[in-house]
Amino acid sequence: MPTLKDRDDDFGQRGALYRDVLSEQDRTNLVTNIVNHLSDGVSDPVLAHTLEYWRNVDPDLGTRVSQGHAERRLTGPRTA
């Protein structure tokens, strides 16, 4: 059986991709895409679960998604 590494869990590789591979512009684009999808209308339980998921991937990513979603709620839905 192979030896598991620290990143061999549900979130380690995703977090490494976010922190170590994506550029700052790529991270910003990812946050924008997630926030846009969440702003299309999800139930409160789904929103809470989704925000927890992104925090588990990376604390910075979770914070940025949460803040972006909160700002979007204040400014209203996006326009095409």
ZIGI-V28997 format. One record per residue. N is the residue number from 0. RES is the residue in one letter. SS is DSSP state (hx for helix, st for strand, lp for the rest). PHI is phi in radians with two decimals (* if undefined). OMEGA is omega in degrees with one decimal (NA if undefined). Layout:
<<N,RES,SS,PHI,OMEGA> <N,RES,SS,PHI,OMEGA>>
This chain:
<<0,M,lp,*,-179.1> <1,P,lp,-1.17,177.5> <2,T,lp,-1.40,178.9> <3,L,lp,-1.35,175.7> <4,K,lp,-1.71,-179.7> <5,D,lp,-0.97,-176.1> <6,R,lp,-1.53,-179.7> <7,D,lp,-1.53,175.5> <8,D,lp,-2.41,-176.9> <9,D,lp,-1.19,-172.3> <10,F,lp,-2.16,-173.9> <11,G,hx,-1.01,-178.6> <12,Q,hx,-1.19,178.2> <13,R,hx,-1.13,178.0> <14,G,hx,-1.14,178.2> <15,A,hx,-1.11,177.3> <16,L,hx,-1.06,-179.2> <17,Y,hx,-1.08,-174.1> <18,R,hx,-1.38,-166.0> <19,D,hx,-1.84,-174.7> <20,V,hx,-1.91,-176.7> <21,L,lp,-1.23,173.3> <22,S,lp,-1.30,178.0> <23,E,hx,-1.05,178.0> <24,Q,hx,-1.12,177.2> <25,D,hx,-1.10,178.5> <26,R,hx,-1.13,177.8> <27,T,hx,-1.10,178.0> <28,N,hx,-1.09,178.4> <29,L,hx,-1.08,179.2> <30,V,hx,-1.04,179.6> <31,T,hx,-1.04,179.3> <32,N,hx,-1.11,179.6> <33,I,hx,-1.11,-179.7> <34,V,hx,-1.07,178.7> <35,N,hx,-1.04,179.8> <36,H,hx,-1.19,178.4> <37,L,hx,-1.17,-177.8> <38,S,lp,-1.37,177.4> <39,D,lp,-1.33,175.3> <40,G,lp,1.84,173.4> <41,V,lp,-2.21,179.6> <42,S,lp,-1.20,-179.8> <43,D,hx,-1.02,178.1> <44,P,hx,-1.10,178.7> <45,V,hx,-1.17,178.4> <46,L,hx,-1.06,-179.8> <47,A,hx,-1.05,179.6> <48,H,hx,-1.13,-178.3> <49,T,hx,-1.16,178.6> <50,L,hx,-1.11,176.5> <51,E,hx,-1.09,179.4> <52,Y,hx,-1.00,-176.9> <53,W,hx,-1.19,174.4> <54,R,hx,-1.14,178.4> <55,N,hx,-1.22,176.3> <56,V,hx,-1.13,177.9> <57,D,lp,-2.84,-178.4> <58,P,hx,-0.99,178.8> <59,D,hx,-1.11,178.9> <60,L,hx,-1.07,179.2> <61,G,hx,-1.06,178.7> <62,T,hx,-1.12,-178.6> <63,R,hx,-1.13,178.1> <64,V,hx,-1.16,-179.9> <65,S,hx,-1.08,179.3> <66,Q,hx,-1.14,178.8> <67,G,hx,-1.09,178.7> <68,H,hx,-1.16,178.5> <69,A,hx,-1.09,178.2> <70,E,hx,-1.12,-179.4> <71,R,hx,-1.13,177.7> <72,R,hx,-1.07,-179.6> <73,L,hx,-1.31,-175.2> <74,T,hx,-1.63,-179.6> <75,G,lp,1.63,-176.2> <76,P,lp,-1.20,178.0> <77,R,lp,-1.26,175.9> <78,T,lp,-1.98,-177.4> <79,A,lp,-1.31,NA>>
